[in-house]
Amino acid sequence: MDSVLKDTVPPHNDEAERATLGAMLLNWGSVSSIATLLRAEHFYSQQNQVIFRAMMRLFSKGETCDTLSLVEELSKTGQLEQSGGAAYIASLTDVVPTAANIEYYAKIVFERATRRSLIDVSQQIKASAFDETRDSKLILEEAEKKIFDLADNEQTTVVHSMGDIVPLTVDMIEKNYKSKNTFTGVPSGFSKLDTMTSGFQKAELIIIGARPSMGKTALALNMMEHIAVTKKIPCGFFSLEMSHVQIGQRLLSQNARIAGTKLRTGMLKLDDFQKLNDAAGRCYDAPLYIVDTPNMQLIDLRAMARRMRTNQKVEVIFIDYIGLIATENSAAPVYEQVSEISKSLKSLARELNIPIVALCQVSRDAEGNEPSLNQLRGSGSIEQDADVVMFIHRERKKQEDGEAEPVQDAKIIVAKQRNGPIGDVPLLFLSSITRFENKANEDE
């Protein structure tokens, strides 16, 4: 019989709820320590919810609260009977050994509320799963979002004094001085770019745009190699165009500095094998996680990104590229689909609190010229949603046979940066190994 009751009665702790309210009445000054943690709906008892709301009304008006003033407040709103009456309110202080433990009581109330929310979400997921009119992928994405929100639900606000802030700030400055690390975000590996951006910042959407064959994927792989292989920072990569084997080959080519054509044809020299083995050793344990599903649905990408963040603890995600992401509303005009994708990626970056770097093509009229913001495919929404927009530009020269061949000089054009400067970053491009590198200053 007890097990049946346990399964049917939602988790709650009536004593902790009454102790929390009683501690608030005994020591009204302690309310501020739990006001950012608890809400009325966290209480299981309806009468406790009514009492807590009344106490929060008094708190928001800057008034004190004791048993008499609380009864008066509830009488004014006609909720005294609904709260259990004056006798119940008076009894609340009887269950409190000391008001000093109010945070402990409040955390018990919050923990039980979290369990009840988990049960509610589980029931919603179950009901959705039985609804055969709904798409299973959409149900799964909604379920993961709800679970993720629950896991990230505990928000507390802390007021920091200068006595707390100054020692921490000085300590951070000393650490930066010793490590010579001038970047607050995830470093791209390109020194001037990182100086301009301070690295890729949390919750930001970064767009890298270029015409085809300008090196969008190569630049992204260069950045990921620095992040995951050199810095050992967990990194996720969604490749909608290349397979994981092709990506692995490109990474080994860049790291070993062996021409990609040699790896594809197998025309290697003996010393190339040593370079390849050394590169493989450096890359083997790198925390780089690749998803290479073609025509990936936006809903699936969001779900997989959440899993990467939770399971692999990724600190940055790259997407190659926006134009290959499929939306649920495939019949909508392209600009509407691009708008949906860009807004979704920005909200995902904020939700996961990591930078998301997405590659994007620019329109055909940018061929041979430096790209600009209005040449982004679906530029209106992408330009608006992105925190940083950068373009790759390389001049092309004509060979004798008439074919265009990129020259070695290249640059990144930072055309938009919400929280920093814009400008050009000069680079070198090594076409044989599809690798971008920092370009030395003239005086170097």
C-alpha positions, 0 to 999 in steps of 0.5 A: 500500500505504501509503495502505491501511495509513493507512486501516486503522490508527487514528490514533496516535503511538507515539513520543509515547505512549512519550515521555509515559510516559518523561517521567513516569518521569524527572520524577515531579513533572511528572505533575500537569501532565498528570493532568487531561488524559490517561486510560489509554484515550487511549493506543493501545497496550494495553501503554502503557495498562497502564503508565499505569494502574499509574503513576496508581495510584501517583500516587493513593496518593502514592507516587513512581514510577521504573523499579524501583517501576513494575516492582514495581507491575506484578509485584504485579498480575500485569501485567508481561508484559502491559505489555511487560516490564521491558526495555520499561519501561526503554527508555521513558526512552531516547526522551525528549530532556527531561522538560520537554516532557511537556505537548507529548507528552501533547497529541499523545496526546490529539489522536490519541485524539480522532481515534480517538473521532471514527472510532468515533462515525462508525462508530456513526452509520453502523451506526445509519443502516443500522438501518431499525427506528430512527427517523431523527430519533432517530438524527440527534439521537444523532449530533449529541449524540455529535459535540457531546460530542467537541467539548466533551471537552477538560476541564482543571483549573487551580489558581489562586493568590491572586496570579492571582485578585486582579489579575483580580478587581480588573480585573473590578471596575474594568470593572464600575465604568466600565460600571456593569454590575451584572449577571453574566448576560444582562440582561432589560431590566427593571431590578428583575428584573435586580437580583434575578437579576443577569440570566439565568445560564448553565446555568439553566432559567427558567420564565415562567408566566401565564394566557392573554392575560396577555402571556407572549409579549409579555414574552418579545419585550420581553426578546429585543428588549433582548437582541438589538436593544439589547445585540446579544447573540445570542438564539434563539427557538423559537415553536411558536404564532406564525409568524416574520412575526407575531413580526417584526410584534410586534417592530416594533410594540413598537420603533416604538411603533405600535399592532399594529392599525395594522400589521395593517390598514395604517391608518398615518399619514405619521409612522408610516412614519418610526417604522417605518423607524427601528425596522426599521433598529434590528432589521435587524442584530439577532442574533435567530434564530427557529424557528417550527415548530409541534408541534415534537418535543423531539428536534428542538428539542434538535438545533436548539438545539445548532446555534444554539449552535454556528453562531449562538453564541446566549447565550440561548434562549427557547421559546414554549411548553412545552405545545406541545412534542411528545414521542416518547411521545405516548401517555404521560400529560400529566404524564409528558410535561411531566416529560420536557420539563422535565428535558430542557430543564434538561439542555440548558441545562447542556449548552449552558451558556446560560440557557433561558427557557421559557414555560408556562401556569398552571391555570385556578384562577389566573384573577383571582388571583396565580399560585403554584407549584402552579398550573403545568401539570405543576408537580411536575417543572417546579418541581423542574427550574427554577432560576427561576420567575416569573409575570405578573399583571395585574388585570382590570377590567370594561368597560361592555360586560362584556368583561374588559380588562387594566389598565395596572399589571402585575407579575412575581412571582419565586416561585422562585429557586434562587440569589437572592431572591424578590419582586415586580417592578412593571411597566407594560403598554401594551396597544396595542403589547403592551409591558411597561416598567419602572415608576418608583418612587413617589418618581420 
